[in-house]
Amino acid sequence: MPKIMLDGMFDSPVCKHTLLCKQVYEQWYNEIEPGKIATAMTLNTTYDEYLKAIKKIHKGSTYYALRKAEKEEFVCKPFNLLANIENMIEINTSKPIRQGRPMDSFYSSEDKYRKFYKKFKEQSPDACPFHYDVLFGCFSGDKVVGYIRLRRMGNFVQYAQLLGHGDYLKDGIMYLLHFHVMKWIFENTDAKYLWYSWWNRGKGGVIMWKRKVGFEPYELDKR
């Protein structure tokens, strides 16, 4: 099985060594267990080449889902969770089961969610180019119907959270949002890998979604 070598790059002179770099991002990095099988992809190409490869997967059904969502006039963009907290809780609670497991009560608590996200308010790409979070949303009008929290951690980026509203999943919103984020990654970072969850996590539609957007199993290693 192919491997990917993660590097948190906390010793890099490019790292701004903020308080969050040390107290949050380095702590998360230290919790990564080498040897586990991750859902990941390499980023050693361009967005156009990535999109071209996706068109060949599952007879083009992934690209069809993307085009379908584009026709519905959804809009994807970065957004502020704290200004859209009610939408976020609605998304989180729109399906009681995710990846074969009941949703944790954390996702239904506005107070807990608000407190969690407040600490990322100052850790933007401007704060440190190697350690930050960006929240992307898929909007139907003014309403957020899906979101991805993208985390930069040294030489890789990670889908730290990915959730879509149950009533809109059939419209392909998470395909649209994923491709929007992929384009942003290629245009705004030099990350080598994208990591999303563990390969054996999830059932049915989640596993199919992973494969259809180009994720593959990789053994994790880290410096």
C-alpha positions in Angstrom: 0.0 0.0 0.0 1.3 3.5 -0.9 2.4 5.8 2.0 2.2 9.5 2.5 4.7 11.3 4.7 3.2 14.1 6.8 5.2 16.9 8.1 3.7 19.5 10.5 6.6 21.9 9.7 6.5 23.5 13.2 10.3 24.0 13.0 10.0 25.8 9.6 11.1 29.5 9.6 7.9 30.2 7.6 5.8 29.1 10.6 4.7 32.2 12.6 4.9 30.2 15.9 1.6 31.7 17.2 0.1 30.5 20.4 -2.4 28.4 18.4 0.4 26.9 16.4 1.8 25.5 19.6 -1.3 24.9 21.8 -3.7 23.6 19.1 -2.2 22.6 15.8 1.0 20.9 17.2 -1.2 19.0 19.7 -3.4 17.7 17.0 -0.4 16.7 14.9 1.1 14.8 17.8 -2.1 12.8 18.1 -1.8 11.4 14.6 -1.0 7.7 14.7 1.5 6.5 12.1 0.6 3.2 10.4 -3.1 3.8 10.2 -4.9 3.8 6.8 -6.1 7.2 5.8 -8.5 8.4 3.2 -6.3 10.7 1.2 -5.1 12.0 -2.2 -1.8 13.5 -3.5 -1.8 17.0 -4.8 1.0 16.7 -7.3 -1.0 17.9 -10.3 -3.2 20.9 -11.2 -6.9 21.5 -10.7 -7.7 21.0 -14.4 -5.8 17.7 -14.5 -7.6 16.6 -11.3 -11.0 17.4 -12.9 -10.0 15.6 -16.1 -9.2 12.5 -14.1 -12.4 12.7 -12.1 -14.4 12.6 -15.4 -13.2 9.1 -16.0 -14.3 7.7 -12.6 -17.6 5.8 -12.4 -18.4 6.7 -16.0 -18.4 10.4 -15.3 -21.1 10.2 -12.7 -19.1 12.4 -10.3 -18.8 15.2 -12.9 -22.5 14.8 -13.7 -23.3 15.4 -10.0 -21.1 18.5 -10.0 -22.8 19.9 -13.1 -26.2 19.1 -11.6 -25.4 21.1 -8.5 -24.1 24.0 -10.6 -27.4 24.3 -12.4 -29.3 24.6 -9.1 -27.5 28.0 -8.5 -25.9 27.0 -5.3 -22.9 29.3 -4.3 -19.8 28.1 -2.5 -17.5 30.5 -0.6 -15.7 31.0 2.7 -17.9 32.2 5.5 -18.0 33.0 9.2 -19.6 30.3 11.3 -20.4 32.6 14.2 -22.7 34.6 11.9 -24.4 31.5 10.7 -24.6 29.3 13.8 -28.3 28.5 13.5 -27.8 27.2 10.0 -24.9 25.1 11.1 -26.9 23.4 13.9 -29.7 22.7 11.4 -27.2 21.0 9.1 -25.7 19.0 11.9 -29.1 17.7 13.2 -30.7 17.2 9.7 -29.6 13.5 9.8 -29.4 11.7 13.1 -27.0 9.1 11.7 -23.7 10.0 9.9 -21.2 7.5 8.7 -23.2 4.7 10.4 -23.0 6.3 13.8 -25.4 8.6 15.8 -24.3 12.3 15.8 -22.4 13.4 18.9 -24.4 15.8 21.1 -21.6 18.4 20.5 -23.0 19.0 17.0 -26.5 20.0 18.3 -25.2 22.4 21.0 -25.1 26.0 19.9 -23.0 27.1 23.0 -20.4 24.3 22.5 -20.1 25.0 18.8 -19.8 28.7 19.2 -17.1 28.3 21.9 -15.2 25.8 19.7 -15.0 28.0 16.7 -14.2 31.2 18.5 -10.6 30.0 19.1 -10.0 29.8 15.4 -11.1 33.4 14.7 -7.6 34.7 14.7 -5.8 31.7 13.1 -6.3 32.5 9.4 -3.8 32.0 6.6 -2.5 35.5 7.4 -1.7 34.5 11.0 0.4 31.5 9.9 0.7 30.1 6.3 1.3 26.6 7.6 -1.3 26.3 10.4 -4.8 27.6 9.9 -8.5 26.7 9.4 -10.8 28.0 6.7 -14.5 27.3 6.7 -16.2 26.9 3.3 -20.0 26.8 2.9 -22.4 25.9 0.1 -25.3 28.4 0.1 -28.8 28.2 -1.2 -29.6 31.9 -1.2 -28.6 33.2 2.2 -28.8 29.8 3.8 -25.8 27.5 4.4 -26.7 24.0 3.4 -23.3 22.3 3.6 -19.8 23.1 5.0 -16.2 21.9 4.9 -13.7 23.0 7.5 -10.3 22.9 5.8 -7.3 22.7 8.0 -3.7 23.4 6.9 -1.1 21.5 8.8 2.4 21.8 7.4 2.8 19.9 4.1 -0.9 18.7 4.0 -4.4 19.9 4.3 -7.2 18.1 6.0 -11.0 17.9 5.9 -11.4 18.4 9.6 -15.2 18.6 9.2 -17.5 17.9 6.3 -21.3 17.9 6.6 -24.2 18.6 4.3 -27.9 19.2 5.1 -29.9 16.0 4.7 -32.5 17.6 2.6 -30.0 18.9 0.0 -27.6 16.0 -0.4 -29.6 14.6 -3.3 -28.8 17.9 -5.2 -25.1 17.2 -5.2 -24.1 20.0 -2.8 -21.2 18.2 -1.3 -19.7 17.4 -4.7 -20.0 21.1 -5.6 -18.4 22.2 -2.4 -15.6 19.7 -2.6 -14.6 20.8 -6.0 -14.8 24.5 -5.0 -12.4 23.7 -2.1 -10.1 21.6 -4.3 -9.8 24.6 -6.7 -9.0 26.8 -3.7 -6.3 24.4 -2.4 -4.6 24.2 -5.8 -4.6 28.0 -6.3 -3.7 29.0 -2.7 -1.5 26.4 -1.2 1.5 24.3 -1.9 0.2 21.3 0.2 1.3 17.9 -1.0 -1.7 15.9 0.4 -5.3 16.1 1.2 -6.5 13.9 4.1 -10.0 13.1 5.0 -10.8 10.7 7.8 -9.9 7.0 8.0 -10.4 4.6 5.1 -12.5 2.2 7.1 -14.8 4.8 8.6 -18.2 5.2 7.1 -20.6 3.0 5.2 -22.4 2.8 1.9 -22.8 6.3 0.4 -19.8 7.8 2.3 -17.4 5.2 1.0 -18.8 5.6 -2.5 -18.4 9.4 -2.2 -14.8 9.1 -1.2 -13.9 7.0 -4.2 -15.9 9.1 -6.7 -14.0 12.3 -5.8 -10.6 10.6 -6.0 -9.7 9.6 -2.5 -7.7 6.4 -2.0 -6.3 4.4 0.9 -2.8 5.5 2.1 -0.7 4.4 5.0 0.2 7.4 7.2 3.7 8.2 8.3 4.9 11.4 9.8 8.1 13.2 10.6 
